[in-house]
Each structure stands twice: as structure tokens, then as C-alpha cells.
Amino acid sequence: MDVEKPAREGSEARVDLRKRVPEPTAPPVREGVAPEGCLAVAIRIPVRIVVLVLVVPVRMVWDALVVAGRFLNDVLFRPVGRALLWLGRAVFVWPFVGLWRYGVVPVGKALGWLGYVLVVVPLVWLYRQVLTPVGHAIAWAATWIARGVGAALGWIYAHLLTPVGHAVVWLLRGLVVVPARWLYTWVIAPVGRAIAWCAKGLVWLVSAIVTGIGAVLYWITRILLVLPALALWRWVLAPVGRVLAVIGREVWDALGHAWRVAGHISLAVGRFLGTLFRWVFVEPVRWVYRSVLTPVGHVVRDSVLRPVAEAARGVGRATRQALASARDSVRQARADVRRMLFGVPRQPRPVDRGEPSGRETRTLGSSTTALTKD
């Protein structure tokens, strides 16, 4: 039993491994991509080489122009633009704003108030006190006149115009409508039907002639123009167009590829030039600044600038003390002159208000009023 069990497990493992082996599948085909022909493969590499040789200088010049444009924008154009904007505001905007705010608006408000007082208020008073009563009187008179005229016109319409109108309608019906109806029924309608039948026949004849001529012209045009043009398109223009389309697509792809490769080349050249500029110019300037100018600056600061600053502070301190003593002397002399001319001013006498002096406080057994004071 123990010997057969490992053998059975090994056979089951082989079966599982045999089941898990994936079947070979065909390589995936990208959707929407047509299989390339030998013509595209043949012209791709030469076109890409030629385009790369032509595009690399253009890309390097383009990158150089972009860098120069960014530098000029950051260093020249943007500050100059801000200065021109500030100058334009100072010259054009702010004076007009000040003129509008402190000149036009107050004058407009004053003119509006003056117009309201001199024009609107009198017109409102005239409308309320004069025009409104006159208008009411005119409306009342017009209403009564309109009522009288309406009553007169109603009487005229009912007793004169209505009988005359009925008579005119009866006369027109007997003299015009009945003869016109008879003329239309027995003369105009038959003549119109005959003319319509003749017109239909003429139209059919013309359409038949036009249809025959059109068919003849159609077959002549098809044989002489359409079939040769179709053969030219199918056997000449379409193949040439396919070849030109392949060439154009390859040239476009080559341009994109060459532009990207030229970008990498331009980036590498730019980095090389940047590194060369740093090692040729920046690093020596930095070394001179750190090794020469900084120690010299420290020596100048410690040996010259600090003593000069200390001396300047001492001079300033002495000057402030001299000015303070001069102000005290002038103040004392002015006080002496005032005492000599006007005498010593009298000091105000303290008034006893019955309040405890110092920090003493009131208690229930003491009083500070004049009536209860001991």
C-alpha cells in the first residue's frame, strides 16, 4: 500500500503538468494596422537617414532659439513689459481715474442735483397742479362729445347706411355675381380644361424628346469620358497614389522619428556646452569668489569697515549727547528768562474735599462728610 501511493501521486502530477502546459498561440495582431509591403520597408531606412541629417541642424537651431527666447523673456521682455505697464498706468490710467473720481463725479452729482431742483421739481409741480386738472377736464369733454358722435353715427348707420347697403348688395348680386358665375361655368372652365389637356400633351412630348437626348448624351459621355477616366484612375492614378501615400507616410514617420532623435542629440549637445561653460567660466569665477574675493572682503570688513562703523557710531553718539545738552541749556535759559520777566508762577493750593488721604479707606465707624465730621 505504501509503495503504490507515491507511484500514483507521481503519475497524477505528470497528468496535471501535462494539462497545465499552455497551447501555442499565434502572435497578436494589432487592429487597424495594415501589413507593410516591401516598398515601405525598402524606402524607410534611406528616408530616415536623409531626414535625420536634414532635421538635426534645424532642431539644434530651434532649441537654441527657444533657450535664447526664454532667457530674453526672463531678463528683458518681462521686466520691460512690467515697467511699460506701470508707466502706462501712471500716464494714462491713474490721471483719468483721478479726473473721473475727483472731477467728473462731483460735477455730475452737482449738475444732477441742480437739474433736479431747477427742472424736475417745477415740471412735477406743473404736472400735478396744472396739466392733471386740465387733462381731466379735456377727457370729460371728449367723453361726452364721443358719446354724442357715437349716438349720431349709430342712428345714421341703422337708418341710412344699412338699407343702402342691402340695396347695393342685391344690385351687385343681380348684375355681377350671376353673370360671372354663368361665364365661369360655361365658358372659362371648358376653355381651361382644353388648354390644360394640350399643355399636358406638350409636356409629355417635350419630356420624351429630352429623355431621348439625355440618354444619348449619357451614353456618349460614359463611353468617351467616364470609362477612360475610370480606367485612368483604376490603373494609373490609384497605384501612383498608393505609392505616394506610402512615401508620404514614411517621410512623416521619418520626420517624427528624426525630430525626437534630434531632440536627444540637441539635449546632449546642450548639456555638453553647459558643462563646458560651467568648467570654463562658472567654476573659475566661483573659485575666485570663494578663494580670493571672500577672504579679501572679510579682511576689508574686519580691518576697515568695522572700525569706520564704530567711529561713525561714536561720532553719532557724541553728536546726540551734545545736542541733548544744548537743548537742556536752551530750555533752562528760556525758563530763567520767563522767571525774570513774569516771576515765579503760583502753585495751585490743594482743596480739602473730605476724602481720606493716602491709602486710608472708609469704615463704618468713620465719616468724612461735613455734618458728621468730628
C-alpha positions in Angstrom: 0.0 0.0 0.0 2.8 2.5 0.9 4.8 1.7 -2.3 1.8 2.2 -4.6 0.8 5.5 -3.2 3.9 7.5 -4.2 3.7 6.0 -7.7 0.1 7.0 -8.1 0.9 10.6 -6.9 3.7 10.9 -9.4 1.5 9.8 -12.3 -1.2 12.3 -11.2 1.4 15.0 -11.0 2.6 14.2 -14.5 -1.0 14.3 -15.7 -1.6 17.7 -14.1 1.6 19.1 -15.6 0.6 17.8 -19.0 -2.8 19.5 -18.6 -1.3 22.8 -17.5 1.1 23.2 -20.4 -0.4 26.1 -22.5 -1.0 25.5 -26.1 1.0 27.6 -28.5 -1.0 30.6 -29.7 -0.5 32.9 -32.7 1.2 36.2 -32.2 -1.3 39.0 -31.5 -2.2 41.1 -34.5 -2.7 44.8 -33.9 -6.1 46.1 -35.0 -6.2 48.9 -37.6 -2.5 48.3 -38.8 -2.2 47.1 -42.3 0.6 44.7 -43.2 3.6 46.6 -44.6 4.8 45.9 -48.1 8.3 45.6 -49.4 8.2 49.2 -50.8 7.7 50.7 -47.3 10.5 48.6 -45.9 12.8 49.5 -48.8 12.4 53.3 -48.6 12.1 53.5 -44.7 15.8 53.4 -43.8 17.2 55.7 -46.5 14.4 58.2 -45.9 15.0 58.2 -42.2 18.8 58.7 -42.7 18.3 61.6 -45.1 15.6 63.2 -42.9 17.8 62.8 -39.8 20.7 64.6 -41.5 18.4 67.4 -42.5 16.5 67.7 -39.3 19.3 67.7 -36.7 20.6 71.2 -37.5 17.1 72.5 -37.6 16.3 71.0 -34.2 19.5 72.3 -32.7 18.8 75.8 -34.1 15.2 75.6 -32.8 16.4 74.5 -29.3 19.0 77.4 -29.3 16.3 79.9 -30.3 13.9 78.5 -27.5 16.7 78.9 -24.9 17.5 82.4 -26.1 13.9 83.3 -26.2 13.3 82.1 -22.6 16.4 84.0 -21.4 15.4 87.2 -23.1 11.8 86.8 -21.8 13.1 86.3 -18.2 15.8 89.0 -18.4 14.5 91.7 -20.8 11.0 91.3 -22.1 9.1 90.6 -18.8 10.8 93.4 -16.8 10.4 95.9 -19.7 6.8 94.8 -20.1 6.1 95.4 -16.4 7.8 98.8 -16.5 5.8 99.8 -19.6 2.6 98.5 -17.9 3.4 100.6 -14.8 4.3 103.6 -16.9 1.1 103.2 -19.0 -1.0 103.1 -15.8 0.8 106.1 -14.3 0.5 108.1 -17.5 -2.9 107.1 -18.9 -5.0 105.2 -16.3 -4.4 106.9 -13.0 -4.9 110.6 -14.3 -8.2 109.6 -15.9 -9.2 107.7 -12.7 -8.4 110.7 -10.6 -10.2 113.1 -13.0 -13.2 110.8 -13.0 -13.3 110.3 -9.3 -12.5 113.8 -8.1 -13.7 115.9 -11.1 -16.4 114.3 -13.2 -18.3 112.5 -10.5 -18.7 115.5 -8.1 -19.5 117.8 -11.0 -22.1 115.3 -12.3 -23.7 115.0 -8.9 -23.8 118.8 -8.6 -25.4 119.1 -12.1 -27.8 116.3 -11.3 -28.9 118.0 -8.1 -29.2 121.4 -9.9 -31.2 119.8 -12.7 -33.5 118.1 -10.2 -34.1 121.4 -8.4 -34.5 123.6 -11.4 -36.2 121.2 -13.9 -37.7 118.1 -12.3 -39.3 119.8 -9.3 -41.0 122.6 -11.4 -42.2 120.1 -14.0 -43.6 117.8 -11.3 -45.5 120.8 -9.8 -46.7 121.9 -13.2 -47.9 118.3 -14.0 -49.7 117.9 -10.7 -51.2 121.4 -10.3 -51.9 122.4 -13.9 -51.7 119.6 -16.5 -53.6 117.0 -14.5 -56.8 119.1 -13.9 -56.7 120.4 -17.5 -56.3 116.8 -18.7 -59.3 115.6 -16.6 -61.4 118.4 -18.0 -60.4 117.6 -21.6 -61.1 113.9 -21.0 -64.5 114.6 -19.6 -65.4 116.9 -22.5 -64.0 114.4 -25.0 -66.1 111.6 -23.4 -69.3 113.5 -23.7 -68.5 114.6 -27.3 -67.6 111.0 -28.2 -70.9 109.7 -26.7 -72.9 112.3 -28.8 -71.0 111.5 -32.0 -71.3 107.7 -31.4 -75.1 108.1 -30.9 -75.4 110.2 -34.2 -73.2 107.7 -36.1 -75.3 104.8 -34.7 -78.5 106.4 -35.9 -77.0 107.1 -39.3 -75.8 103.5 -39.6 -79.1 102.0 -38.5 -81.5 104.2 -40.6 -79.4 105.2 -43.6 -76.3 103.0 -44.3 -77.9 99.6 -43.6 -80.8 100.0 -46.1 -78.5 101.5 -48.7 -76.0 98.6 -48.2 -78.7 95.9 -48.6 -79.9 97.6 -51.8 -76.3 97.8 -53.2 -75.6 94.1 -52.3 -78.8 92.9 -54.1 -78.0 95.1 -57.1 -74.4 93.7 -57.4 -75.6 90.2 -57.0 -78.1 90.5 -59.8 -75.8 92.4 -62.2 -72.3 91.0 -61.4 -72.3 87.7 -59.5 -74.9 85.7 -61.5 -73.4 86.7 -64.9 -69.9 86.0 -63.7 -70.9 82.6 -62.3 -72.6 81.7 -65.7 -69.5 82.9 -67.6 -67.1 80.8 -65.4 -69.3 77.6 -65.7 -70.0 77.6 -69.4 -67.0 79.4 -70.9 -63.9 79.8 -68.8 -63.9 76.2 -67.2 -64.2 74.3 -70.6 -61.6 76.5 -72.2 -59.3 76.0 -69.2 -59.7 72.2 -69.4 -58.8 72.2 -73.1 -55.7 74.3 -72.5 -54.7 72.0 -69.6 -55.1 68.9 -71.8 -53.0 70.5 -74.6 -50.3 71.6 -72.1 -50.1 68.0 -70.7 -49.6 66.6 -74.2 -47.0 69.2 -75.0 -45.2 68.5 -71.7 -45.2 64.7 -72.4 -43.8 65.3 -75.9 -41.0 67.6 -74.6 -40.2 65.2 -71.8 -39.9 62.3 -74.3 -37.6 64.3 -76.5 -35.5 65.5 -73.6 -35.3 61.9 -72.2 -34.1 60.5 -75.5 -31.5 63.3 -75.9 -30.4 62.8 -72.3 -29.9 59.0 -72.8 -27.9 59.6 -76.0 -25.7 62.2 -74.2 -25.3 59.9 -71.2 -24.0 57.0 -73.3 -21.8 59.3 -75.3 -20.4 60.9 -72.1 -20.0 57.5 -70.5 -18.1 56.0 -73.5 -15.9 59.0 -74.2 -15.2 60.4 -70.8 -16.3 58.2 -67.8 -14.8 54.9 -69.0 -11.4 56.3 -69.9 -11.3 58.4 -66.7 -12.3 55.3 -64.7 -9.5 53.2 -66.4 -7.0 56.0 -65.8 -8.0 56.2 -62.1 -8.0 52.5 -61.6 -4.8 51.5 -63.5 -2.7 54.7 -63.2 -3.7 57.2 -60.5 -4.7 54.8 -57.8 -1.4 52.8 -57.9 0.7 56.1 -58.1 -1.4 57.5 -55.2 -0.8 54.4 -53.1 3.0 54.7 -53.7 2.9 58.4 -52.9 0.9 57.7 -49.8 3.4 55.1 -48.6 6.3 57.5 -49.4 4.5 60.4 -47.6 3.7 58.2 -44.6 7.2 57.1 -44.3 8.5 60.6 -44.7 6.1 61.8 -42.0 7.2 59.0 -39.7 10.8 59.7 -40.5 10.3 63.4 -39.7 8.8 62.5 -36.3 11.5 60.0 -35.5 14.3 62.3 -36.7 12.8 65.2 -34.6 12.8 63.0 -31.5 16.3 61.8 -32.2 17.5 65.3 -32.9 15.9 66.4 -29.6 18.1 63.9 -27.8 21.1 64.9 -29.8 20.4 68.6 -29.1 19.9 67.9 -25.4 23.2 66.0 -25.2 25.0 68.9 -27.1 23.3 71.4 -24.8 24.4 69.5 -21.7 27.9 69.3 -23.1 28.0 73.0 -23.8 26.6 73.8 -20.3 29.2 71.6 -18.7 31.9 73.2 -20.7 30.7 76.7 -19.9 30.5 75.7 -16.2 34.0 74.3 -16.1 35.5 77.1 -18.3 33.7 80.1 -16.8 31.5 79.4 -13.7 33.9 77.2 -11.7 36.8 79.7 -12.1 34.6 82.6 -11.1 33.3 80.6 -8.2 36.8 79.6 -7.1 38.0 83.3 -7.4 34.9 84.4 -5.4 35.5 81.8 -2.7 39.3 81.8 -2.6 40.1 85.4 -3.3 37.2 87.8 -3.0 35.6 86.4 0.1 38.9 86.5 2.2 39.7 90.0 0.9 36.2 91.0 1.7 36.5 89.6 5.2 39.8 91.4 5.7 38.3 94.7 4.4 35.3 94.3 6.6 37.3 93.5 9.8 40.1 96.0 9.1 38.3 99.0 7.5 34.5 98.8 7.6 34.0 97.8 11.2 36.4 100.5 12.6 34.8 103.1 10.4 31.4 102.0 11.6 32.5 102.1 15.2 33.9 105.6 14.7 30.8 106.7 13.0 28.6 105.3 15.8 30.9 107.1 18.3 30.6 110.4 16.4 26.8 110.0 16.3 26.6 109.2 20.0 28.8 112.3 20.9 26.7 114.4 18.5 23.4 113.2 20.1 24.8 113.9 23.6 26.0 117.4 22.5 22.6 118.2 21.0 20.8 116.9 24.2 23.0 119.1 26.4 22.4 122.1 24.1 18.6 121.5 24.2 18.8 121.3 28.1 20.8 124.5 28.2 18.3 126.3 25.9 15.3 125.0 27.9 17.0 126.2 31.2 17.8 129.6 29.8 14.2 130.0 28.5 12.9 129.1 32.0 15.2 131.7 33.6 14.1 134.4 31.2 10.5 133.6 31.9 11.1 133.8 35.7 12.9 137.1 35.3 10.1 138.7 33.3 6.9 137.2 34.8 8.1 135.9 38.2 7.6 132.5 39.7 4.2 131.1 38.8 1.9 130.4 41.7 1.4 126.8 42.7 -2.2 125.6 43.0 -3.4 125.1 46.5 -4.8 121.7 47.4 -8.6 121.6 48.2 -9.8 119.6 51.1 -12.7 117.5 49.8 -13.2 115.5 52.9 -11.7 112.4 51.3 -9.3 110.2 53.2 -5.7 110.9 52.2 -3.1 108.3 51.3 -4.2 104.8 51.2 -6.7 105.0 54.1 -10.1 103.6 53.4 -13.6 104.4 54.8 -15.1 102.3 57.5 -18.5 102.0 59.1 -17.4 103.9 62.2 -15.8 106.8 60.4 -17.2 109.6 58.3 -15.7 112.2 56.0 -18.7 114.4 55.4 -19.0 117.9 56.9 -22.0 117.1 59.1 -20.7 114.0 60.8 -17.0 115.0 60.9 -15.5 115.1 64.4 
